[in-house]
């Protein structure tokens, strides 16, 4: 286990053993914030004041995002099903919401209200009754807009804790924070490692890696648009990966020229510059088939298509977390207002997983019902297979009913 793993393992063990005492101690040590049983949870007054003090334009924008995310995921809600087949056996399935969910939101003054909307809204639509949200408050400071987003989503249990200790508290419970069934939401390396270590005791959404965008473009694309879209990922963090695939050397050169002009003007120039200069990939391909092969191999979190034949790529690329089609479908829209969750598979995991959705907050039970005749229709074959596998009582359970 690496150093991060060892640190996280010790934190989890301490939280499991000493609960609130350990949680308060780690918060004082790591976040320079003294917690107790009275102030660990945001009060109704604190939430209301944060909402009321937020500017009307941000509240209106958050409300519109919430409405769009909710509408999108309501369309995803699956239906229960029951079917009687030719043997007389009734089979089907029934969906249930998870009983409880923990949501982790990165904290401090630079935290993200969109992370609340893109997780809590979906849990609410799924019917989850108990939602616990944790957000670190270093030095006791927090972003009031995050609380405004919580207010819009109807979340009442919001706790002033973060890091691996928050994940452990959600997974195993303390005197102040109840144990949940599943934990979702992004975080730093320690949060990701903690989610990895508690998986199995609780469910998790995914282990998030660096953010990434892959743009496939031809000479019909506006290079300045592409430069800003690539940098929108580069500014996330120093590990973010901006990737451009094109068959046009001229477009690639123009994009790089625009990036060089834009970077010095950015508030997050240091982060974006590091990401761009160290992690960018610009690949010149000979044809669209080669572009498809590269994209399917990289399995990007976000993929933008800005070509004269976008439908070809939609039809042939099968491993992207989210696909943005056309010059005006900027990935920024996906992060905030389009509707689908921006919690997406990263670092190639789109090959085997999908973005956060309604299904992450639901369980499905299979339904099987046999009357006497239906049982008789299946009994012989059931007995044959059970005896072949050497499971005597499986066979006898059928024979006794004949």
C-alpha positions as CSV (number, residue, x, y, z in Angstrom):
1,X,0.0,0.0,0.0
2,X,1.4,3.5,-0.9
3,X,1.7,6.3,1.5
4,X,-1.8,7.7,0.7
5,X,-3.2,4.3,1.2
6,X,-1.5,3.9,4.6
7,X,-2.7,7.3,5.8
8,X,-6.2,6.6,4.8
9,X,-6.2,3.1,6.3
10,X,-5.2,4.6,9.7
11,X,-7.9,7.3,9.5
12,X,-10.6,4.7,8.7
13,X,-9.5,2.5,11.6
14,X,-9.5,5.4,14.0
15,X,-13.0,6.6,12.9
16,X,-14.4,3.1,13.2
17,X,-12.9,2.7,16.7
18,X,-13.5,6.2,18.2
19,X,-16.2,7.7,16.0
20,X,-16.9,11.4,16.8
21,X,-13.8,11.8,18.9
22,X,-11.6,10.8,16.0
23,X,-13.7,12.8,13.5
24,X,-13.3,15.9,15.6
25,X,-9.6,15.3,16.1
26,X,-8.8,14.8,12.4
27,X,-10.9,17.9,11.5
28,X,-8.9,20.0,14.0
29,X,-5.6,18.6,12.7
30,X,-6.3,18.7,8.9
31,X,-8.8,21.5,8.5
32,X,-7.9,23.7,11.5
33,X,-11.5,23.7,12.6
34,X,-12.8,22.8,16.0
35,X,-16.0,20.7,15.8
36,X,-18.3,19.4,18.5
37,X,-21.7,17.6,18.6
38,X,-23.5,21.0,18.4
39,X,-21.8,22.6,15.4
40,X,-20.9,19.6,13.2
41,X,-24.1,19.9,11.3
42,X,-25.3,23.1,9.5
43,X,-28.3,24.5,11.2
44,X,-31.5,25.3,9.4
45,X,-30.7,29.0,10.1
46,X,-27.3,28.7,8.6
47,X,-28.7,27.1,5.4
48,X,-31.5,29.7,5.1
49,X,-29.1,32.6,5.6
50,X,-26.7,31.2,3.0
51,X,-29.5,30.9,0.5
52,X,-31.0,34.4,1.2
53,X,-27.5,36.0,1.0
54,X,-26.7,34.4,-2.3
55,X,-27.2,36.7,-5.3
56,X,-30.5,36.3,-7.2
57,X,-28.8,35.5,-10.5
58,X,-26.9,32.6,-9.0
59,X,-30.0,31.3,-7.2
60,X,-32.0,31.5,-10.5
61,X,-29.2,29.7,-12.4
62,X,-29.0,26.9,-9.8
63,X,-32.8,26.5,-9.9
64,X,-32.8,26.2,-13.6
65,X,-30.0,23.7,-13.5
66,X,-31.9,21.7,-10.8
67,X,-35.1,21.8,-12.9
68,X,-33.3,20.5,-16.0
69,X,-31.3,17.8,-14.2
70,X,-34.5,16.6,-12.5
71,X,-36.5,16.5,-15.7
72,X,-33.7,14.6,-17.5
73,X,-33.5,11.9,-14.8
74,X,-37.2,11.6,-14.4
75,X,-37.2,10.3,-18.0
76,X,-34.7,7.6,-16.9
77,X,-36.9,6.2,-14.2
78,X,-37.5,2.5,-14.9
79,X,-40.8,0.7,-14.5
80,X,-41.6,-2.5,-12.6
81,X,-42.5,-5.4,-14.9
82,X,-44.3,-8.7,-14.7
83,X,-44.8,-11.4,-17.4
84,X,-46.4,-14.8,-17.5
85,X,-44.7,-17.1,-20.0
86,X,-45.8,-20.2,-21.9
87,X,-44.9,-22.5,-19.0
88,X,-47.1,-20.5,-16.7
89,X,-44.2,-19.0,-14.7
90,X,-44.6,-15.3,-13.7
91,X,-41.3,-13.5,-13.8
92,X,-40.4,-9.8,-13.6
93,X,-38.6,-7.2,-11.6
94,X,-39.2,-4.5,-9.1
95,X,-37.2,-1.4,-8.4
96,X,-36.5,0.1,-5.0
97,X,-34.6,3.3,-4.0
98,X,-31.6,3.0,-1.7
99,X,-32.5,3.8,1.9
100,X,-29.6,6.2,2.4
101,X,-26.9,7.9,0.4
102,X,-23.8,9.9,1.4
103,X,-22.7,12.7,-0.9
104,X,-19.2,14.1,-0.7
105,X,-18.7,17.7,-2.0
106,X,-15.2,19.2,-2.1
107,X,-15.1,22.1,0.3
108,X,-13.6,25.4,1.2
109,X,-14.2,28.7,-0.5
110,X,-13.4,27.1,-3.9
111,X,-16.0,24.3,-3.7
112,X,-18.6,23.5,-6.3
113,X,-22.4,23.8,-6.0
114,X,-22.8,22.0,-9.3
115,X,-21.5,18.8,-7.5
116,X,-24.5,19.0,-5.2
117,X,-27.0,19.4,-8.1
118,X,-25.4,16.6,-10.1
119,X,-25.7,14.1,-7.3
120,X,-28.4,15.0,-4.8
121,X,-31.0,15.9,-7.5
122,X,-30.7,12.4,-9.0
123,X,-30.9,10.7,-5.6
124,X,-34.0,12.7,-4.8
125,X,-35.6,11.7,-8.2
126,X,-34.8,8.0,-7.4
127,X,-36.7,8.3,-4.1
128,X,-33.8,8.1,-1.6
129,X,-35.2,9.3,1.7
130,X,-32.1,9.8,3.8
131,X,-29.3,11.9,2.3
132,X,-26.2,12.9,4.3
133,X,-23.9,15.5,2.7
134,X,-20.4,16.2,3.9
135,X,-18.2,19.2,2.9
136,X,-14.9,20.2,4.4
137,X,-14.8,23.7,6.0
138,X,-11.1,24.6,6.4
139,X,-10.7,27.1,9.1
140,X,-14.5,27.1,9.5
141,X,-15.0,28.7,6.1
142,X,-17.4,27.4,3.5
143,X,-18.9,28.4,0.2
144,X,-22.4,29.7,0.8
145,X,-23.5,28.9,-2.7
146,X,-23.0,25.2,-2.0
147,X,-25.5,25.6,0.9
148,X,-27.9,27.4,-1.5
149,X,-27.7,24.4,-3.8
150,X,-28.4,22.1,-0.9
151,X,-31.5,24.3,0.0
152,X,-32.8,24.0,-3.6
153,X,-32.2,20.2,-3.5
154,X,-34.0,19.9,-0.2
155,X,-31.0,18.5,1.7
156,X,-31.1,19.1,5.5
157,X,-28.3,16.8,6.8
158,X,-25.2,18.7,5.9
159,X,-22.0,18.1,7.9
160,X,-18.9,20.3,8.2
161,X,-16.4,17.5,7.6
162,X,-14.3,16.4,4.7
163,X,-11.4,14.2,3.6
164,X,-11.0,10.5,4.2
165,X,-12.4,11.0,7.7
166,X,-15.8,12.1,6.2
167,X,-15.9,9.0,3.9
168,X,-15.2,6.8,6.9
169,X,-17.9,8.5,8.9
170,X,-20.4,8.0,6.1
171,X,-19.4,4.4,5.7
172,X,-19.4,3.3,9.3
173,X,-21.3,6.0,11.2
174,X,-20.5,8.1,14.3
175,X,-22.6,9.5,17.1
176,X,-23.5,12.4,14.8
177,X,-23.5,11.0,11.3
178,X,-25.5,7.9,10.4
179,X,-24.1,5.1,8.3
180,X,-25.3,5.2,4.6
181,X,-25.7,2.5,2.0
182,X,-23.7,4.2,-0.8
183,X,-21.3,7.1,-1.1
184,X,-21.0,9.3,-4.2
185,X,-19.2,12.5,-5.3
186,X,-15.7,13.6,-6.3
187,X,-12.8,14.4,-4.0
188,X,-9.0,14.5,-3.8
189,X,-6.6,11.5,-3.8
190,X,-7.3,10.8,-0.1
191,X,-11.1,10.9,-0.6
192,X,-10.8,8.6,-3.7
193,X,-8.6,6.2,-1.7
194,X,-11.0,6.2,1.2
195,X,-13.9,5.3,-1.1
196,X,-11.8,2.5,-2.5
197,X,-11.1,1.1,0.9
198,X,-14.7,1.2,2.2
199,X,-16.1,-0.3,-0.9
200,X,-17.8,-3.6,0.0
201,X,-19.0,-2.3,3.3
202,X,-20.9,0.4,1.4
203,X,-21.4,1.0,-2.3
204,X,-19.6,3.8,-4.1
205,X,-20.1,5.5,-7.5
206,X,-16.6,5.2,-8.8
207,X,-12.9,6.0,-8.1
208,X,-12.5,9.3,-9.9
209,X,-9.3,10.0,-11.8
210,X,-8.1,13.2,-13.5
211,X,-10.6,15.1,-15.6
212,X,-10.2,14.8,-19.4
213,X,-11.7,16.0,-22.6
214,X,-11.1,14.6,-26.1
215,X,-12.1,16.7,-29.1
216,X,-12.4,15.2,-32.6
217,X,-12.5,18.1,-35.1
218,X,-11.8,18.8,-38.8
219,X,-11.1,22.0,-40.7
220,X,-14.8,23.1,-40.3
221,X,-14.2,23.8,-36.6
222,X,-13.5,27.1,-35.0
223,X,-10.0,26.8,-33.5
224,X,-10.7,29.5,-30.9
225,X,-13.8,27.6,-29.6
226,X,-11.7,24.5,-29.4
227,X,-8.9,26.2,-27.5
228,X,-11.3,27.4,-24.8
229,X,-12.9,24.0,-24.6
230,X,-9.5,22.2,-24.1
231,X,-8.5,24.8,-21.5
232,X,-11.8,24.3,-19.7
233,X,-10.5,20.9,-18.7
234,X,-6.9,22.0,-18.2
235,X,-8.0,24.5,-15.6
236,X,-9.5,21.8,-13.4
237,X,-6.2,20.5,-12.0
238,X,-2.6,19.8,-12.9
239,X,-3.4,16.2,-13.8
240,X,-6.3,17.1,-16.3
241,X,-5.8,15.8,-19.9
242,X,-6.8,18.0,-22.9
243,X,-6.8,15.9,-26.1
244,X,-7.3,17.0,-29.7
245,X,-7.7,14.6,-32.6
246,X,-7.8,16.1,-36.1
247,X,-6.9,15.4,-39.7
248,X,-6.0,19.0,-40.2
249,X,-2.4,20.2,-39.3
250,X,-3.6,23.8,-39.9
251,X,-6.4,23.4,-37.4
252,X,-4.0,21.9,-34.8
253,X,-1.6,24.8,-35.3
254,X,-4.3,27.4,-35.0
255,X,-5.7,25.8,-31.8
256,X,-2.2,25.9,-30.2
257,X,-1.8,29.5,-31.2
258,X,-5.1,30.5,-29.6
259,X,-4.2,28.6,-26.4
260,X,-0.9,30.5,-26.2
261,X,-2.9,33.8,-26.3
262,X,-5.5,32.7,-23.8
263,X,-3.3,31.1,-21.1
264,X,-1.6,34.2,-19.8
265,X,-5.1,35.8,-19.2
266,X,-6.5,33.0,-17.1
267,X,-7.0,33.4,-13.3
268,X,-6.1,29.7,-13.0
269,X,-3.2,30.1,-15.4
270,X,-0.7,28.2,-13.3
271,X,-2.9,25.1,-13.2
272,X,-4.1,25.3,-16.8
273,X,-0.5,25.9,-18.1
274,X,0.9,23.0,-16.2
275,X,-1.9,20.7,-17.5
276,X,-1.6,21.9,-21.1
277,X,2.2,21.7,-21.3
278,X,2.5,18.4,-19.5
279,X,-0.6,16.4,-20.3
280,X,-2.0,17.6,-23.7
281,X,-2.2,15.3,-26.6
282,X,-2.6,16.6,-30.2
283,X,-2.9,13.7,-32.6
284,X,-2.9,14.3,-36.4
285,X,-4.8,11.3,-38.0
286,X,-5.1,10.3,-41.6
287,X,-8.8,9.5,-41.6
288,X,-11.9,9.2,-39.4
289,X,-11.4,5.5,-38.9
290,X,-8.1,6.2,-37.1
291,X,-9.7,8.8,-35.0
292,X,-12.4,6.3,-33.9
293,X,-9.7,3.7,-33.0
294,X,-7.9,6.2,-30.8
295,X,-11.0,7.5,-29.1
296,X,-12.3,4.0,-28.3
297,X,-8.9,3.1,-26.9
298,X,-8.7,6.3,-24.7
299,X,-12.4,6.0,-23.6
300,X,-12.6,9.7,-22.6
301,X,-14.7,11.2,-19.9
302,X,-15.9,14.0,-22.2
303,X,-15.9,13.8,-26.0
304,X,-16.7,16.7,-28.3
305,X,-17.4,16.2,-32.0
306,X,-16.9,19.2,-34.2
307,X,-16.8,17.8,-37.8
308,X,-18.7,17.7,-41.0
309,X,-19.8,14.1,-40.2
310,X,-20.6,14.0,-36.5
311,X,-23.0,11.1,-36.9
312,X,-20.3,8.8,-38.1
313,X,-18.5,9.2,-34.8
314,X,-21.6,8.9,-32.7
315,X,-22.3,5.6,-34.5
316,X,-18.8,4.2,-34.1
317,X,-17.4,5.5,-30.8
318,X,-18.7,3.3,-28.0
319,X,-16.5,4.2,-25.0
320,X,-17.1,7.9,-24.1
321,X,-18.6,9.0,-20.8
322,X,-20.5,11.9,-22.4
323,X,-20.7,12.9,-26.1
324,X,-21.1,16.6,-27.1
325,X,-22.2,17.0,-30.7
326,X,-21.6,20.2,-32.7
327,X,-19.8,23.5,-32.2
328,X,-22.3,24.9,-29.7
329,X,-22.5,21.8,-27.5
330,X,-19.6,22.9,-25.3
331,X,-18.7,20.6,-22.5
332,X,-19.3,23.5,-20.1
333,X,-23.0,23.0,-20.7
334,X,-22.7,19.4,-19.6
335,X,-21.0,20.5,-16.4
336,X,-23.9,22.7,-15.3
337,X,-27.1,22.9,-17.2
338,X,-27.6,20.3,-19.9
339,X,-29.3,17.7,-17.7
340,X,-27.2,14.5,-17.5
341,X,-24.9,14.2,-14.5
342,X,-21.4,15.6,-14.9
343,X,-20.1,12.7,-12.6
344,X,-18.6,10.6,-15.4
345,X,-16.1,7.7,-15.7
346,X,-12.5,9.0,-16.0
347,X,-9.1,7.8,-17.1
348,X,-10.4,5.1,-19.5
349,X,-13.0,3.6,-17.2
350,X,-15.7,4.5,-19.7
351,X,-14.8,1.1,-21.3
352,X,-16.7,-0.6,-18.5
353,X,-18.7,2.0,-16.6
354,X,-21.2,4.9,-17.2
355,X,-21.9,8.3,-15.8
356,X,-23.9,8.7,-12.6
357,X,-27.6,8.1,-13.2
358,X,-30.8,7.2,-11.7
359,X,-29.7,3.5,-11.6
360,X,-26.9,4.3,-9.1
361,X,-29.6,5.1,-6.5
362,X,-31.9,2.1,-7.2
363,X,-31.9,-1.6,-6.5
364,X,-33.7,-4.2,-8.5
365,X,-35.2,-7.4,-7.2
366,X,-36.1,-10.3,-9.5
367,X,-39.7,-11.7,-9.1
368,X,-40.5,-15.4,-9.6
369,X,-43.9,-17.0,-9.1
370,X,-44.9,-20.6,-10.0
371,X,-48.3,-22.1,-9.5
372,X,-48.5,-25.9,-9.2
373,X,-48.8,-26.4,-13.0
374,X,-45.9,-24.0,-13.7
375,X,-43.8,-25.9,-11.2
376,X,-44.6,-29.2,-12.8
377,X,-43.6,-27.8,-16.2
378,X,-40.1,-26.9,-14.9
379,X,-39.5,-29.6,-12.2
380,X,-37.9,-32.3,-14.3
381,X,-35.2,-30.1,-15.9
382,X,-34.5,-28.5,-12.5
383,X,-34.0,-31.9,-10.9
384,X,-31.7,-33.0,-13.8
385,X,-29.4,-30.0,-13.5
386,X,-29.3,-30.1,-9.7
387,X,-28.3,-33.8,-9.7
388,X,-25.7,-33.1,-12.3
389,X,-24.2,-30.5,-10.1
390,X,-24.3,-32.8,-7.1
391,X,-26.6,-30.6,-5.1
392,X,-28.9,-33.2,-3.6
393,X,-31.3,-31.0,-1.6
394,X,-31.9,-28.8,-4.6
395,X,-33.3,-31.8,-6.4
396,X,-35.1,-33.2,-3.4
397,X,-36.8,-29.8,-2.8
398,X,-38.4,-30.3,-6.2
399,X,-39.1,-34.0,-5.8
400,X,-41.0,-33.6,-2.5
401,X,-43.4,-31.2,-4.2
402,X,-44.3,-33.5,-7.1
